[in-house]
Amino acid sequence: GRVAPLRMMAEQALNGAGAGAAAGGPADIVPYGGPGAAPPQVVTFDAAGTLMKLRGSEGLHFRDALLMHVGDVRLPRPDAFQEAYERAYAEQCVRQPCFGCGAGVSSEEWWLPVMKNTYEIVLGNSIFGDKAWADEVDFDADESQDMMEKLYADLYYNVFGAAGGGAGAWELRPDVELVLAALKAEQACEGVTIGVVSNFDDRLPEILESLGIMQYIDFVVTSRQVGQEKPSRVVFDLAMQRAKTLKGEKAVAGPQYCLHVGETFSKDIEGAAAAGWQSILLHDDAAAVEDFDELEERLESGLKPGLHYEDAGDLWPVLQRFGVKVPDRVLHTTSVRLEHYHEDIDIEVMDL
C-alpha cells in the first residue's frame, strides 16, 4: 500500500527539483559533522554491505542451491556462476530498472530471468543439455522443469529472502545490532529517526526482520518503491520526508541534520552530498587502500568540489556523532575528511 504514494512523491520531486538535482547533481556543501556539530536528527543506512552481508558470493549460493536440488554432480566452479550472475543481473537492470517498479511485474517475476539466465549462461540453453555433467542427472523434461521451478523459489524465498532465517545467505555485519540498539536506548540519541535507504526489492523489510533488527528501524525506502535509485537526490529527499511524516515537520530541521551511512562511494556518499546530507563511508580494512586509490582517481577526474564525508571501518562512529562514548574495539578506526579544491587534495586524519 505504500509503494504508490512513494512513487507519486518521487514524480513530484522529479518535476520540482529539476534534472540536475534528480540525477544527483551539485548541491550545497555539508560540513563534516565533527566535534561541536549538532547531532543528526535522521540516520539512514544502506542495507547490503552496510547492515548485512552475504555469506559468500552470489555465484557460490547459485551453485550450492543447484547441487541441493540435483544431487552430487560435477559443476563448474563458483567463479563461473558469479560471472554469469553479474551479467544476467546487469542485463535485467537495463531492461527493467529498479527491480521492475512501474513495469507491472512483482519482485519475484523480476528475478526469475536473472536466475534462469545465470544457469543458462553457465550450463547452456538447456539446463540438462549436452554438458558432460548432465549425464549424471536422471531427469526427464517434465521433472527438469518442476525441479527448476522449485530451485528458483528456493533461491528467491529461502537463500536470498527471509524465509531461510539464519540458514539463508544474509548475515549481519559485526556490531550492527549493538549500534542500532544504542541509537534507540542512549539518552543522547533520543528522538533520532532511523531508516534504511537501499537499492533493493520488496523483500528488504522481511529480511531485516529475519535478521532481528527491524525493531530498531523506523522506516525503509527502497528503489523498488520509489522508482529511482541512489545516487538520485529524489531517494534521499523522500527518506527525509518519511522521517518528517513519522516524527513531524519540526523533528527534522533540514537535510544538513540527516546522516547516511553506506559502503558505495558513488551511490551513498555522492548521493547524500547531492541531497545536502552528511555521510559516512563504511569500508572493510582489507579494501581500504583499494577504496582510497579509487577515490584519488575520482578526485582527479573531477569529483564535485568541497565534498566532505567521514571514512570508517565500522558503525561505531555513528554514535560518536551524538557524543556517545563507544567501547574499545580490536579494530582501530580512523576518520578521514576529504576536500577537493579543483587541483589540490587536502586530507586530514583524525583518530577516534
N, C-alpha and C positions, 0 to 999 in steps of 0.2 A: 503494500500500500504506500510505501514511502518513495518508491522509485519514480513515479510520475511527477510528484511535487519537486523532487530534486532535479529532474531533467528540465522542468519548467523554469526553475530558478537558474539553472545553468544557461538556458537560452536567453533569459532576461539579462544575465550578467554579460553574456557574449555581445548582445545588442547594445548594452550600455557602456561596456568597457573599451570597446574598440579592438581592432585586430591585434595590435601590438600587445596590449595587456592580456588578451585571451591566450596568446601564444607564449606568454611568459616573457614579455618584453621588459624594457627598462622600468625601474621603479625607484622610489625614494630609498636611499641607503639606510639600513638599520644598524645603529651602533652595536658593537659587541656587548652582550649583557654581562659585563664584568662586575667587580665589587662596587657596591653603592647603587647599582641599577635597580629599578623597580622589578620585582619578581614577575614572571609571566602569569597571566590570568587564564590562558589556554595553553595546554601542552598536547601536541599530537605526535603520534609515532607512525612510521611506516610499519608494515606488517612483516612480509617475508624478508629475512635478512637483518631485521632490526629487533622485533619482538620474538620472532620464531625463525627457525631454520630447518632445512631438510636434513634427514638422517641419510646422507649420501646423495648422489646426483639423481636427477630425474631418470637418466638412462639406466642406472642401476635398478631403480624401482620398476621401470618398464620390463626389464629383463627378468627380474625376480618374480614379478606377477605372472608373466607368461610361463615360467617354469612351474609355478604353483598350479597352473591350470592344465598343462600338457604333460607334466611329469619330468623325469630326469633325462633331458635330451641335450645334444650339443648345440649351443647357441653362440653367436658372435659375442665379443667382449662388450662390457657396458659402454665403452667409449663409442662404439658404433651406434648403439641405441641413443646415446646422448647427442651425437651429431645429427642423427635423424630427427630426434625430438626438437632440437633447436630450429632446424629447418622447417619442420611441419608447423611449429608454433608461430614462427615469424611469418610464414605464408598466410596462416589463418588470421593473424593480427592485421595484415594488409587487407584481406578480403572483408573482414568484419571487425573493425576496431572496437575497443572497449568491451570485449567479450560478448559482442553481439547486441549491445544496447541499441534499441530502436530498430533492430533488424527482424524482429518478430521471432526470435529463437530464444530458448532457455539457455542458461549457462551450460547445462549438460549437453544440449544439442550443439552448442558452440564447440565444446571439447571433443565431441565424437570424431570429427575429421582429423583433429590433431593426433588422437590415439591411433586411429586407423592408419593414417599416413605414416606415422612413426614406425609402425610394424612393417608396412609395405615397403618403405624405403630400405629397411634393413633386410627383410626376408623375401622381397619380391612381391609382385602384384597379387599372386595367390599365396596366402599365408601358408598353405600346405602344398606348395608347388614343387618345383624340381630341385630344391636345395637338398644337399646331402643329408642334413639333419632331419628333414621332413620324413624320410623313410622310416624313422623310428616312431613316428606318431601314427597310431592306428585309429584315424577318424575318417568317417565319410563326410560328404559335403554338408549334410544337414547337421551332423554332430559338430562339425567345424564351425558353422555359423552360430549354433547355440552356445558353443564354448566361447567364441569371441564376444558375443553379447554379454555373457557373464563376466568375462575379463574386463571389458570396458566399464561395466557397472562397478566392479571391484576397484578398479583404478580411481574412478571418479568419487565414489562414496567412501570407500574404506582406506585406500592407500593415501590419496591426496585430499580426501574430505574429512569430515568429522566423525563418521560412523566407526572408523577404525580405532578411535580413542588413543590410548597410549601405544597401541601397536601400529599406528599409522606412520606416515612419512615425516610428519611435522613434530618438532620438539621446541621447547622454549630455549632462548639464549640464556646464558648464565645470568643470574641475579635479576631477571626481568620481573618476576613476581614480587621480590623483595622491594624493588624500586617503586613499582606501581602501588603496592600496599602502603609504603611510606608516604607517597604523594597523597593518599587518601587519609592517612592517620596523623601525620605530623601537623601540629598546630600552625606552623609557619606556612604550610601549603593549603590552609583552609580556604575553601571557595574556588580552588582551581578546577577547571573543567578539563577532563582527559578524553582525548579522541584518538581514533586510528584513521589515518588517511592513506589509502593504498590503491595502487593499480591492481585490482583483484576482482574476482567474480562474486556471485551471490553467496557462496559458501563461507565467506570470511567470518561473519559473526558466530556461526556454529563451530567453526574451527577454533576460534578464540575461546568459546565456551568449553569445548572439549579439552583445551589446554589449561583451563581453570583460571583464566584471567579476565573474562568478560565482566566479572563482578566489579572490577575496578574501572571499567571503561564506560563513559557517558554516551558516546556516540561513535558510529562507524560511517565513514564516507568512502565509497569505492568508485572506481572508474566505470564499472558496470552500471551503477545507479545514476551517475552524473552524465555519462556520455562524453566525458572529457578525461584525459589522463594527465597526471603530473608529467611535466612541469607547468601545465596550464595554470594560469593565475586563477581561473574560474574555480578549480578544485579547492584551492586554499580559501578563496572568498566564501565559498559555500560552507566550508568547515567552520569558519568564524561565525557565519550566520547561524549554523546549527547550535554553536555554543551560546549565542545570544538568545536563541529560541528557548533553550533549556534553562538558562540562568537569568535572562532578562537583558535588555539592551545595555543597561549601566554596568553589567557584570564584565563587559569587555570594552575597554576604553578605546581600542583601536588595534590595527594589525601589529603595531610595534610591541604590544603586550602578548603576542602569540609566539609560541616557540614550536618548531617542528624538528623532529629527530629522525634521521634516515641514513642509509648507507650508500645511496647512489648520488654522486655529486650533481649530475645534470638534471635529475628529476627532483631530488629532495632539496638540495642546497640552492641551486639556481631558481627552482620553482618557488621556494619560500621567499627568497630575496625579491623576486619579481612581485610578490604579493605584499611586500613590506614587513615580512615576518623575520624573527630571529631564527637561527638554526644551529643544530649540532650535527656534524658528520661523524657517524659511527663507523669504525673500521676494526678489523682484526689485526693484531700485531704483525702477523705474517704478511699482510697485504699493505701495511702502512707505507713502506718505501715505494712500492709499485704505485700506490694511490698518489703519493706526492709527485712522482715522475709524471703521472697523468695530469696532475694539477698544473705543473710547470708548463706542460705543452698547451694546456688550455689558456694559461695566462699569456703565453707568447702568441697565441693565435687570436687574441682579442677578447678575453673574458671581460664582462662588464666592469668598469672601473669602480673601485671602492667597495667590492663585495666582502663582507665580513661574515665569519662563521667560526664556530668552535670545533676543534677536532678532538675526538675522544675514543678511547679503546673500549669503553663500556658505558652503561647508562647512568652511573652514579653522578656524573656532572650535572644531570638534570636537577637533582636535589640540591646541589650547591648553588643553583640559581636562586633558591629560596633561603639560603643561609643555613641549610641543614648540614650538620657535621656528619660526614659519611665514615663508615668503618674503614680501617686499614685493609688494603687489598694486596694480594700477592702480585697482581699485575699493576705496575706503576703507570698511571695515565698522565699524559701531558695535554695541555690545551694549546692550540695554535691559532693565532689570529692572522689572517692574511688580507692584505690590501693591495690592490692593483692600481697603480697610478700611471697608466699608459705604457711606461717603459720600465719603471723600477718595481721590484718586488720587495716589500718590506715585511719581514717575518718576525714576530715577537713570540717567544716561547715562554709560557708561564706554568710553573709546576703547581699541581693541585695537591 
